[in-house]
Amino acid sequence: MTNLSATQKNVHSYREQFPALANKAYFNYGGQGPMPQGVMDAMTETQAQIQNIGPFGNEVGRWIGLNVKAAKEAIASDLNVAPTTITLTENVTVGCNIAMWGIEWHSGDHILLSDCEHQGIIAISQEISRRFGVEVTTCPLMDTLNTGDPVEVINQHLRPNTRLVVLSHILWNTGQLLPLDKIAEVCRNNNSQILVDAAQSVGAMPLNLDQLGVDFYAFTGHKWLCGPAGVGGLYVRPQAKASLKPTFVGWRSVILDDRNQPIDWNPDGSQYEVATSDYPLYVGLKEAIAIHQQWGTAEQRYQQICRHSEYLWRKLAALPNVKCLRTSPPECGLVSFQLVNQKPHTTLKLVQFLESERSFIRQIRDPDCVRACVHYFTLESEIDQLVESVQRFSLA
């Protein structure tokens, strides 16, 4: 690994960019990341510029267009894909809706989910099943957290009529990192497309989506990227684009003729975009990506995240009344754990207790546990504080 940059060596100075970190120990990056001041300033300045030029007119339209293009280029660079493959969305769930509703379903088709998917994915699948007579089943990936092969489990649950496999790159409840390239290969061999919920991976690990071979990859900017809420994206693999039809349609989706009438779909990711958006959010996300890149490469940031998660995991595992879900150090920034012999509502009470002490973590309902998330700029002293509070609660 290359030497740490000057910024990495001075983490306390770096953290001053994040106002939310000044008065709390924050471990909820998997829910929503704290925005740097530079991101908030960029959005404010962008809104002021839009009002100054326009807010509606040819000049401001061209200026907004340049900023939209720049945001897609920044995202694409982070994912190692072409900007034309990126659709801007509001969040992960919107991206998943685009992919799942854009498939031309037929009665008797099959959707395969993992048993660790977010409720939004489950709800979309249920409604597609109701409308089109599509069968939805799940495969037990939760059982492979510490032993077993998730690739083989998925392979065993594929059917000849499986049109789509939907799973997460990093499982949001247990923190398991799936071998996505191998899973994508299994799906391709079965002529099944694969949609990935990337809520916990984008901004948390180095990515090369072209190499992974997934068809659809839905992500957000407000979690590990620490960007503004309300902006995310969907990557559509070029080979999968022909089979994905737009569901919501607007002026951003289409090519217009001289009379301003739609004559064809846009050839790039904007085909799945609709109409007017909160454009300063795009600038904010672009600035957030730039701030992370100032710290170090995606690989450097990921390695630091893993060091912190292992430090937290080892500290928690040493407590007599705590059981970490993983029996080995995590491969990501999510550390999920339970209290031994916990009673109903214990996890909620623990979360509430920790928040009263200014340590922020999250309750997970399935499995019944709590989840702490560490970022590359998390402090070991914050981790120590969290562990000490968990110990006091467990002994009370």
LORO-768656 format. One line per 10 residues: for each residue x, z, y of C-alpha. Coordinates in steps of 0.02 Angstrom, whole numbers, plus 50000, padded with zeros to 5 digits. Each point is the difference from the previous one (the first is absolute). Layout:
% residues N
X:Z:Y | ...
//
This chain:
% residues 396
50000:50000:50000 | 50060:49964:50176 | 50043:50140:50120 | 49859:50084:50091 | 49973:49937:50176 | 50025:50109:50152 | 49812:50019:50013 | 49989:50063:49821 | 50131:50132:50034 | 49899:50072:50143
49829:50020:49921 | 49944:50133:50124 | 50027:49881:50147 | 49916:49859:49905 | 49846:50107:49964 | 49974:50029:50186 | 49919:49827:50002 | 49855:50073:49899 | 49902:50123:50111 | 49891:50058:49854
50152:50073:49912 | 50040:50121:50140 | 49877:50135:49946 | 49972:49979:49813 | 50082:49966:49832 | 49917:49837:49953 | 49978:49943:49820 | 49852:49880:50014 | 50088:49833:50024 | 49899:49930:49856
49842:50036:50100 | 50056:49955:50176 | 50172:49995:50076 | 50038:50073:50173 | 50026:49866:50131 | 50162:49990:50098 | 49983:50012:50188 | 50069:49824:50014 | 49854:49934:49898 | 49873:50084:50113
50091:49937:50155 | 50006:49822:49932 | 49812:50000:49971 | 49964:50070:50172 | 50112:49871:50083 | 49922:49859:49899 | 49824:50051:50049 | 50053:50007:50183 | 50079:49828:49987 | 49843:49926:49921
49895:50070:50142 | 50124:49940:50129 | 50004:49820:49934 | 49820:49986:49942 | 49925:50084:49907 | 49925:49830:49952 | 50073:49832:50040 | 50120:49866:49941 | 50157:50089:50058 | 49957:50167:49920
49944:49909:49844 | 50170:49918:49982 | 50088:50167:50034 | 49895:50089:49868 | 50036:49859:49878 | 50187:50026:50020 | 49981:50186:49965 | 49894:49968:49846 | 50134:49880:49937 | 50136:50128:50034
49906:50135:49905 | 49981:49890:49847 | 50183:49955:50007 | 50049:50184:50006 | 49887:50041:49852 | 50059:49850:49901 | 50182:50046:50030 | 49967:50175:49932 | 49918:49928:49843 | 50123:49854:49978
49864:49867:50005 | 49952:49857:50114 | 49893:50047:50152 | 49872:49869:49946 | 49956:50109:49850 | 49946:50148:50107 | 49821:50035:50054 | 49975:50136:50130 | 49866:50127:49953 | 49940:50172:50054
50062:50095:49846 | 50032:49992:49813 | 49817:50002:49952 | 49959:49849:50109 | 50143:49906:49918 | 49934:50045:49828 | 49825:49944:50051 | 50068:49831:50055 | 50087:49975:49833 | 49862:50067:49888
49852:49914:50085 | 50097:49838:50023 | 50006:49966:49814 | 49858:49892:49935 | 49930:50118:49870 | 49895:49951:49850 | 49893:50105:49884 | 50107:50061:49857 | 50162:50009:50099 | 50103:50158:49982
50090:50111:50128 | 50129:50124:49939 | 50041:50153:50105 | 50118:50143:49969 | 49928:50175:49990 | 50099:50050:50155 | 49920:49886:50129 | 49928:50051:50168 | 49812:50019:50015 | 49991:49850:50116
50063:49885:49862 | 49881:50076:49874 | 49851:49975:50117 | 50043:49816:50032 | 50014:49970:49812 | 49834:50084:49967 | 49910:49891:50127 | 50080:49840:49934 | 49945:50053:49827 | 49822:50028:50060
49985:49836:50093 | 50086:49881:49880 | 49989:50079:49828 | 50187:50032:49994 | 50059:50134:49879 | 50119:50133:50070 | 50109:50110:49890 | 50146:50117:50029 | 50164:50027:49909 | 50081:50173:49986
50155:49989:50109 | 49991:50184:50046 | 50056:50040:49823 | 50162:49902:50028 | 50061:50107:50145 | 50136:50084:49895 | 49994:49908:49833 | 49935:49833:49942 | 50012:49822:50065 | 49877:49947:50137
50041:49816:49968 | 49949:50014:49818 | 49842:50098:50046 | 49945:49862:50118 | 50045:49867:49873 | 49892:50086:49869 | 49850:50006:50118 | 50008:49819:50058 | 49868:49883:49932 | 49991:49810:49993
49867:50010:50137 | 50095:50121:50115 | 49996:49911:50167 | 50079:50139:50104 | 50107:50155:49974 | 49995:50126:50142 | 50126:50140:50012 | 50114:50091:50122 | 50187:49974:50017 | 50021:50188:50022
49855:50099:49930 | 49928:50098:50145 | 49955:50156:49900 | 50149:50025:49883 | 50137:49907:50092 | 50045:49890:49850 | 50096:49842:50046 | 49941:49857:49890 | 50117:49861:49938 | 49901:49870:50095
50108:49849:49958 | 49976:50028:49813 | 49814:50033:50021 | 49981:49840:50102 | 50086:49901:49862 | 49880:50069:49869 | 49852:49954:50111 | 50065:49823:50030 | 50021:49975:49813 | 49817:50046:49980
49946:49887:50145 | 49941:50154:50093 | 50030:50025:50185 | 50066:50165:50066 | 49949:50091:50159 | 50110:50145:50056 | 49946:50146:50108 | 50162:50027:50097 | 49945:50148:50105 | 50144:50108:49939
50137:49870:49983 | 50013:49900:50162 | 50116:50094:50116 | 50055:50117:49860 | 50110:49885:49894 | 50091:49833:50008 | 49887:49855:49951 | 50019:49818:49955 | 49827:49937:49960 | 50059:49826:49953
50103:50077:49860 | 49862:50118:49944 | 49884:49855:49966 | 49837:50086:50046 | 49853:49895:50060 | 49929:50117:50133 | 50083:50150:50084 | 49895:50103:50121 | 50085:50124:50116 | 49980:50099:50160
50108:50043:50148 | 49938:50176:50034 | 50076:50092:49851 | 50186:49986:49957 | 50033:49876:50141 | 49934:50130:50125 | 49910:49866:50098 | 49828:50008:50081 | 49842:50021:49898 | 49896:49842:49993
50130:49870:49952 | 50063:49947:49831 | 50019:49841:49902 | 49977:49899:49841 | 50132:49894:49917 | 49932:49852:49902 | 50120:49912:49884 | 50003:49814:50042 | 49957:49954:49820 | 49846:50113:50007
49935:49942:50168 | 49903:49849:49936 | 49890:50112:49893 | 49962:50128:50137 | 49853:49951:50110 | 49964:50081:50169 | 49855:50123:49997 | 49992:50051:50183 | 50026:49850:50114 | 50031:49980:50186
50091:49897:50130 | 50169:50067:49942 | 49965:49933:49825 | 49978:49817:50043 | 50073:49845:50079 | 49895:49932:50143 | 49977:49820:50055 | 49997:49933:50179 | 49821:50059:50019 | 50049:50176:49944
49911:49980:49834 | 50073:50065:49835 | 50065:49862:49889 | 50114:50089:49875 | 50078:50165:49951 | 50162:50055:50080 | 50139:49968:49874 | 50084:50171:50021 | 49945:50181:49981 | 49888:49991:50153
49875:49910:49888 | 49940:50174:49950 | 49997:50072:50177 | 49840:50000:50100 | 49995:50023:50188 | 50052:50113:50144 | 50107:50149:49953 | 50084:50144:50088 | 50158:49900:50033 | 50105:50144:50070
49996:50074:49825 | 50099:49851:49938 | 50134:50033:50130 | 50000:50182:49950 | 50030:49959:49817 | 50139:49880:50045 | 50084:50137:50102 | 49979:50126:49858 | 50088:49882:49879 | 50142:49976:50125
50022:50188:50021 | 50019:50025:49812 | 50125:49858:49991 | 50104:50084:50135 | 50027:50145:49881 | 50065:49896:49856 | 49956:49872:49869 | 49845:50013:49892 | 50112:50047:49853 | 50087:50138:50101
49834:50071:50056 | 49932:49996:49823 | 50152:50089:49929 | 49981:50136:50131 | 49816:50018:49956 | 50047:50019:49817 | 50132:50131:50041 | 49872:50101:50096 | 49866:49983:49866 | 50122:50057:49866
50051:50148:50107 | 49817:50050:50021 | 49960:49968:49817 | 50144:50110:49940 | 49954:50140:50120 | 49818:49998:49945 | 50042:49985:49815 | 50106:50158:50015 | 49850:50103:50055 | 49922:50096:49854
49819:49966:50051 | 50018:49815:50043 | 49989:49848:49887 | 50055:49830:50066 | 49903:49856:49924 | 50161:49905:49969 | 50125:50073:49878 | 50143:49903:50080 | 50047:49966:50182 | 49878:49884:50090
50044:49818:50037 | 49908:50004:50166 | 49954:50118:50140 | 49845:50073:49916 | 50015:50169:49913 | 49840:50062:49916 | 49987:50175:49928 | 49880:50133:49939 | 49999:50188:49992 | 50010:50070:49824
49831:50066:49939 | 49919:49947:50162 | 49816:50038:50024 | 49865:49888:50077 | 50032:49961:50184 | 50178:50066:49989 | 50076:49836:50059 | 49886:49993:50152 | 50041:50180:50043 | 50186:49961:49984
49985:49852:50118 | 49904:50106:50125 | 50127:50141:49987 | 50146:49883:50028 | 49917:49918:50149 | 49974:50172:50077 | 50189:50016:49988 | 50024:49827:50078 | 50049:49913:49838 | 49890:49849:49964
49971:49937:49822 | 49850:49923:49911 | 49880:50050:49863 | 49975:49874:49859 | 49844:50016:49892 | 50049:49895:49849 | 50107:50074:49931 | 49966:50166:50086 | 50162:50026:50096 | 50080:49996:50171
50113:49863:50065 | 50147:50018:50117 | 50082:49845:50074 | 50178:49995:50067 | 50074:49864:50110 | 50179:49954:50035 | 50000:50106:50158 | 49924:50154:49918 | 50110:50154:50021 | 50060:50107:49855
49953:50151:50105 | 49820:49936:50003 | 50003:49983:49811 | 50068:50176:49984 | 49861:50062:50114 | 49868:49913:49895 | 50068:50067:49836 | 50010:50177:50068 | 49819:49991:50057 | 49943:49931:49832
50090:50142:49913 | 49919:50133:50109 | 49827:49924:49969 | 50029:49990:49811 | 50050:50182:49993 | 49858:50065:50109
//
